[in-house]
Amino acid sequence: MSGEDISKRKKRGLIKLIFLLVFFAIAVFITISLITWSRTGSSWLTDLFIPRPTEISVDEFNFDIGRSRAFADLNSSIAGVGTLGLKVLDADGRETLRDPFRMSQPAIKSSEGRGIAFDIGGTTVRVFDRNRIISSIETEGTVVSASINKNGWFCVVTQEGGASRGIVTVYNSSGIGVLRASKGTGFVLAAHLSHDNKNLAILNYTDTGSRISFYYGIDTDKDPDYTFDFTSGLIIDIMYLINGNILAITTDSTFLVDTSGSGRMLYTYPDNRLGGFAHDNDFIALHLYDFGVGHQGRLVTLNTDGTMLGEIAVEREIISMSAADSFLAVLKSDGVVFYNSLLEEFPASRESLSSAGASRVLAISSKTALATSDNSAVVIRVSAE
């Protein structure tokens, strides 16, 4: 055998040795990585082949505002109101506004970064954004309800006794009263102003059922331009949609009333009991109980034209739900669950979403919710990395 052949054999042997050493090193590294993953739950190697789970962060916010607390979203800031006043925290939990005052039954509504806090059965009303109080009002009668539209115009419903059962006062975005409507028949439950500030809808109860009175041009010195009577049940709430139609939620149906006064049924549920509802610009969510024992029922989502988007069976108690930014946050007895408008759940695992003792949930923005009780307020953020 020549010297050249011996040299080639040595080179081939060296290459095989190097290959075996590299293979052994890789095998050892993989083994160590898998052991590490089994202990910690992650490694860069497994992330190459196994999708990373959805990351969940839970932060506790401090709202020292007394009892009977209620909350609202101010475009990612959170406003809370209680028996001791009002407080606003930004997305990181830093205080941006505080206004101490007394209330007995605090309530709050919000739209496009502005909020309205009011004392049901009292006389206190505050309109605010994340940094300042815009209007501070003490009403003559007791407050029944209030609402605010996306332009900051707001309505306050009061009961002032005498022959009149309800007074509706509309204020512009500066807090200046622009009209006052008196409804002498039927108890006024709610009033809403359209998003263009031009039309007013008033919901009141009569001896025969529910009535929505519509005023065009918010001119209430005249009779309503038209009324819509609903005699087959009670309307629980009404709200203006972006297109100017009114969405009405009743005890056994949802329907639309368009700008001409014509009603169109969206969905009926005569064989179910309404457990709760939530509304976003894109969809309506209904929690429907079966008539029977336990918490069995359904969650249903509808487009605002009545098209069904999703439906799932429910067997556990639903304590509260809220919609925002095309998603639905549902507080069940075992924690908070997030759904999209098609009722597809995310994340798949709920092990980090425990919110024991929470009584309400507020959807804040995409994949963010606030779970609250009388003693805690927990922000839950879900983000897929």
Stockholm file with secondary structure:
# STOCKHOLM 1.0

chainA/1-385         MSGEDISKRKKRGLIKLIFLLVFFAIAVFITISLITWSRTGSSWLTDLFIPRPTEISVDEFNFDIGRSRAFADLNSSIAGVGTLGLKVLDADGRETLRDPFRMSQPAIKSSEGRGIAFDIGGTTVRVFDRNRIISSIETEGTVVSASINKNGWFCVVTQEGGASRGIVTVYNSSGIGVLRASKGTGFVLAAHLSHDNKNLAILNYTDTGSRISFYYGIDTDKDPDYTFDFTSGLIIDIMYLINGNILAITTDSTFLVDTSGSGRMLYTYPDNRLGGFAHDNDFIALHLYDFGVGHQGRLVTLNTDGTMLGEIAVEREIISMSAADSFLAVLKSDGVVFYNSLLEEFPASRESLSSAGASRVLAISSKTALATSDNSAVVIRVSAE
#=GR chainA/1-385 SS CCHHHHHHHHHHHHHHHHHHHHHHHHHHHHHHHHHHHHHHSCCHHHHHHSCCCCEEEEEECCCCSCSSCEEEEETTEEEEEETTEEEEECTTSCEEEEEECCCSSEEEEEETTEEEEEEBTSCEEEEECSSCEEEEEECSSEEEEEEECTTSCEEEEEECCTTCSEEEEEECTTSCEEEEEEECSSEEEEEEECTTSCEEEEEEEETTEEEEEEEETTCTTSCCSEEEEECSSCEEEEEECTTSCEEEEESSEEEEECTTSCEEEEEECTTEEEEEEEECSSEEEEEEEESSSSSCEEEEEEETTSCEEEEEEECSCEEEEEEETTEEEEEETTEEEEEETTCCEESSCCTTCCCTTCCEEEEEETTEEEEECSSCEEEEEEECC
#=GC SS_cons         CCHHHHHHHHHHHHHHHHHHHHHHHHHHHHHHHHHHHHHHSCCHHHHHHSCCCCEEEEEECCCCSCSSCEEEEETTEEEEEETTEEEEECTTSCEEEEEECCCSSEEEEEETTEEEEEEBTSCEEEEECSSCEEEEEECSSEEEEEEECTTSCEEEEEECCTTCSEEEEEECTTSCEEEEEEECSSEEEEEEECTTSCEEEEEEEETTEEEEEEEETTCTTSCCSEEEEECSSCEEEEEECTTSCEEEEESSEEEEECTTSCEEEEEECTTEEEEEEEECSSEEEEEEEESSSSSCEEEEEEETTSCEEEEEEECSCEEEEEEETTEEEEEETTEEEEEETTCCEESSCCTTCCCTTCCEEEEEETTEEEEECSSCEEEEEEECC
//
